[in-house]
Amino acid sequence: MPTIHSRSAALVTMLHAEFKNYHPLLSIARIAHHEDADLRLQFECHKTIAKYIEAELKSVEVKSDVREDKVVRVSLFDVEDAEIKSTSTPIALSNW
């Protein structure tokens, strides 16, 4: 019995014989950008591709025995890498 790897390789070989340079994500991207595709189909295509491009964010439950005030900071970037522009009130990065 062929291994999963050899079966996958055989399938890819057959696909490429029929459709040169075929890749499923590229095909889905083409559908997502096709002028006749409705918005729902475009959305589903982008949602499918996003799983392979970006990490999925998940919620995290934080439990604590609170006996004093605590500060929890969540950042999507390093403060050192942040560029903050303000025309009125300056923002102190030390408070982050």
Secondary structure, DSSP 8 states (H G I E B T S, - for coil): ---HHHHHHHHHHHHHHHSTT--HHHHHHHHHT-TT--HHHHHHHHHHHHHHHS------------SS-------SS-GGG-----SSS---GGG-
